[in-house]
Amino acid sequence: MMKEFKEFAMRGNVVDLAVGVVIGAAFGKVVTSFVEDVLMPPLGVLLGGVDFSDLKVVLKKGVQDAEGKFSDVTLNYGNFIQSLIDFMIIAFAIFMVVKLMNSLKRKKADSPGVPPAPTKEEVLLTEIRDALRAPNKPTL
């Protein structure tokens, strides 16, 4: 069973997937920080000092929680707007990365490389063609 697990875990696809998940999580943290710390404060100022994370609708006032503190029951639609903006930025960034990778693949495919060596059949056919074109054709 351990041998099978090792074979499974060491497959190229599984390792690639693990690397993708780790990098994706780190990328998500970077984008979230960019949105929350860099993008949203100026956007909030432009919209009249609105902090999206503070946007909410109070459904019920003053409910006592387990610690004895009173807190409102709220519908935090500002957090949803924040998450939606995060998603849009992440989706656009991934789109740009995929677009860049596809253009690099196309350039690599379009670039003229060294032509492959002719096969034995092609060499033989070329010799036959050249022999037929020669002015000193042997008669049959």
Legacy VTK file of the C-alpha trace (Angstrom):
# vtk DataFile Version 3.0
C-alpha trace
ASCII
DATASET POLYDATA
POINTS 140 float
0.000 0.000 0.000
2.848 2.421 0.799
4.457 1.656 -2.556
1.223 2.442 -4.384
0.811 5.649 -2.399
4.379 6.693 -3.213
3.785 6.038 -6.932
0.573 8.039 -6.772
2.085 10.938 -4.848
5.165 11.172 -7.044
3.310 11.306 -10.350
4.052 14.442 -12.300
0.431 15.592 -12.348
0.003 15.317 -8.583
3.207 17.237 -7.882
2.251 19.894 -10.461
-1.176 20.198 -8.859
0.339 20.594 -5.399
2.699 23.301 -6.637
-0.230 25.039 -8.347
-2.315 24.998 -5.175
0.513 26.415 -3.040
1.338 29.132 -5.566
-2.370 29.863 -6.021
-2.850 30.327 -2.287
0.123 32.681 -2.099
-1.110 34.559 -5.176
-4.538 34.878 -3.570
-3.010 36.424 -0.450
-1.031 38.906 -2.521
-4.079 39.928 -4.541
-6.238 40.189 -1.419
-3.662 42.447 0.200
-3.430 44.518 -2.982
-7.198 44.965 -3.096
-7.690 45.639 0.631
-4.592 47.746 1.297
-3.871 49.501 -1.993
-6.932 49.560 -4.235
-9.902 49.924 -1.894
-8.785 52.902 0.258
-8.478 55.300 -2.713
-11.676 53.880 -4.227
-13.454 54.469 -0.918
-12.167 58.065 -0.844
-13.371 58.623 -4.411
-16.802 57.328 -3.389
-17.015 59.761 -0.468
-15.084 57.986 2.249
-16.924 54.675 1.968
-15.186 51.663 3.499
-16.743 48.647 1.804
-16.080 46.332 4.743
-18.236 48.610 6.945
-21.271 48.422 4.664
-24.017 46.407 6.346
-27.684 46.266 7.132
-28.684 45.755 10.769
-31.276 42.985 10.949
-31.637 42.895 14.740
-30.086 45.156 17.366
-28.343 44.165 20.581
-28.250 40.376 20.654
-26.110 39.012 23.499
-23.436 36.536 22.365
-21.793 33.667 24.329
-19.235 35.993 25.952
-21.916 38.302 27.312
-21.245 41.035 24.760
-24.028 42.688 22.847
-23.713 42.699 19.094
-26.032 43.431 16.235
-27.199 40.796 13.787
-26.094 42.248 10.465
-26.109 41.481 6.790
-22.557 42.421 5.735
-22.974 43.130 2.037
-19.801 45.241 2.057
-17.703 42.117 2.651
-19.455 40.535 -0.337
-18.591 43.539 -2.518
-14.989 43.295 -1.302
-14.851 39.569 -2.167
-16.404 40.239 -5.563
-13.758 42.853 -6.359
-11.034 40.440 -5.173
-12.427 37.757 -7.468
-12.571 40.063 -10.480
-8.965 41.161 -10.003
-7.743 37.574 -9.511
-9.701 36.386 -12.558
-8.252 39.206 -14.682
-4.714 38.496 -13.477
-5.064 34.777 -14.268
-6.534 35.650 -17.671
-3.508 37.837 -18.428
-1.072 35.081 -17.340
-2.837 32.481 -19.511
-2.936 34.919 -22.434
0.810 35.555 -22.057
1.562 31.830 -21.907
-0.552 31.172 -25.020
1.191 33.936 -26.963
4.592 32.544 -25.952
3.513 29.069 -27.098
2.342 30.494 -30.441
5.622 32.354 -30.956
7.561 29.208 -30.180
5.430 27.172 -32.597
5.658 29.834 -35.318
9.404 30.295 -35.041
11.267 28.499 -37.808
13.416 25.775 -36.408
15.860 23.352 -37.929
13.926 21.132 -40.317
13.940 17.478 -39.350
16.347 15.181 -41.137
14.787 13.345 -44.084
13.735 9.779 -43.512
15.366 6.868 -45.353
12.417 6.692 -47.737
12.713 10.386 -48.587
16.446 10.025 -49.229
15.822 7.032 -51.507
13.049 8.799 -53.397
15.255 11.870 -53.834
18.025 9.696 -55.291
15.561 8.040 -57.677
14.214 11.430 -58.763
17.709 12.789 -59.339
18.671 9.667 -61.307
15.607 10.053 -63.538
16.411 13.704 -64.217
20.007 12.958 -65.153
20.818 13.344 -68.898
22.531 9.943 -69.082
19.520 7.755 -68.444
20.281 4.089 -68.539
18.069 2.226 -70.983
16.048 -0.714 -69.864
LINES 1 141
140 0 1 2 3 4 5 6 7 8 9 10 11 12 13 14 15 16 17 18 19 20 21 22 23 24 25 26 27 28 29 30 31 32 33 34 35 36 37 38 39 40 41 42 43 44 45 46 47 48 49 50 51 52 53 54 55 56 57 58 59 60 61 62 63 64 65 66 67 68 69 70 71 72 73 74 75 76 77 78 79 80 81 82 83 84 85 86 87 88 89 90 91 92 93 94 95 96 97 98 99 100 101 102 103 104 105 106 107 108 109 110 111 112 113 114 115 116 117 118 119 120 121 122 123 124 125 126 127 128 129 130 131 132 133 134 135 136 137 138 139
